[in-house]
C-alpha cells in the first residue's frame, strides 16, 4: 500500500472513524445525545383559555349584557372563547422545554420567538403549584426561582402531577441542591418514574386553630362594630339606597379579603423533611402548593406574636428565603410560612430544625441605652439585640412583637447608620443584610457599642462562611 502524498509524520493507516494524527477532530453532531424537546400537557391551552375568558367576560360587565341582550351577549362570549382557545393552542404548539447538560432551555412565542437558557447552578427553588382548574384536571404547574431574578423565571404550565414532580427532582439534583445528587426520573425516555422516598413529618396545622387565629385579627375584630355603625346610620336616616348597600357590602368584602386569603392559603399546612434533609411545605385549598426549601437558602427566621393571639399563647413563624422574587399580585414571596399558628413548644422544635443548635427559649437580648427614650418614648423596652453563638437576634414591636434570627453565615453586609437625632444623642443603628431582602436591625445602640456589634458580626460571618461546606 502506497503512502505517497501523505505528510511524513502521518502513518499510512489509523483506526476507523478516528481523525488522522495532526488533523483537528471532526465537529460533534449537534443532535447527538440531546434530549428531545418536550411539550406541555395538551389540556394546557384549555386551562389558559378558561382563565383569560373569565377575565374578558368580567370586563364586559352587566352594562354590556343589558345593552346587547342575552342572545348577542352569548354570541360575543362564544366568539371570544373560540379566539382565546385558538390563541392558546398556537402558544402551546410553539412552547417546549428540554434539559441539556446543566441548562434548562425553554422556547415559546410564535411571532416573537423567545429562547431562554436557565443555568441550573443558579436555580434556588422549584415550586409545584396546583390552581383550582389544575386540581380538577389532574395537572400541575412548575415555577422556577433563580438567583437575581426579578420575577418567576419560567412557569411551566401545565404538566401532569407525576411529570412535574419528577422534573422538579431532576432539576434540583442537577443544580446540586440535593445531598445525594440523585435525580428521580432523570431519563425522559423511561416510561416509569420512581416514587420519591417517604417524607418525615414535622408539623401539621390544626385548621380549627387557623380559623380562630384569623378571626383574632383587627379586620375581623372590628368588622361587627363597623357593620353596626353603618346599619345605625341607615336606620336613623331611613334610607336604604342600592348604592349605599353595595358600598357597605364591598367594604365588608375588602376588610375580610386578607383573613380569607390567609385561611385559603394556609389550609391543611404540613411541614416535613425529605430524604435530602430539605424542608417540604404543603399548603393551600383553592390553590395547593408544594415547596421544597433547602436549608442553605433560609436567610432569616422571624417569630411573630400578634396582639390578639397572646391570650391563646399563639405565635407564627416565617422564613425569609433567598432567590425569591418580589411580591407578585399581592403574594408576599420574599417571606414564606414555617408555622402559620402554634404554641411556643412547637415553635422551639421547628426553629431547632431550621437552625440547628438554636433554642428559641434561651435567646437573650439587651435593650438600647436609656437616652434612646427620646426616640422611643413609649416602647423602648420592646427593642433589643443580642449576639449568640449561631445567630444575630433582634426584637421590636409593641403591639405586634417580632423576633428576628439571622444566621451569621447568611449575612451579606453589615451597616452602621446614624440619623441627625441619633448623632446628637450618640446613637446608631446596625443593619445585618441578607440575600432574602430583609435585615436584622439593632435599633439605637450606643455609638461605640454599635461599632463593636458591627465588627463582631463581620468577624462571625467570615468564620461561619469558612466553616460552611
PyMOL commands that set and color helices and strands:
alter all, ss='L'
color gray80, all
select helices_A, chain A and resi 44-93+120-122+132-137+161-174+207-215+218-237+242-266+295-297+307-312+344-354+360-362+370-374+380-382+408-410+420-425+447-467
alter helices_A, ss='H'
color red, helices_A
select strands_A, chain A and resi 96-100+103-108+114-119+123-130+139-146+156-160+200-204+270-273+279-283+288-293+298-305+315-321+335-342+384-387+391-396+401-407+411-417+427-434+439-446
alter strands_A, ss='S'
color yellow, strands_A
deselect
rebuild
show_as cartoon
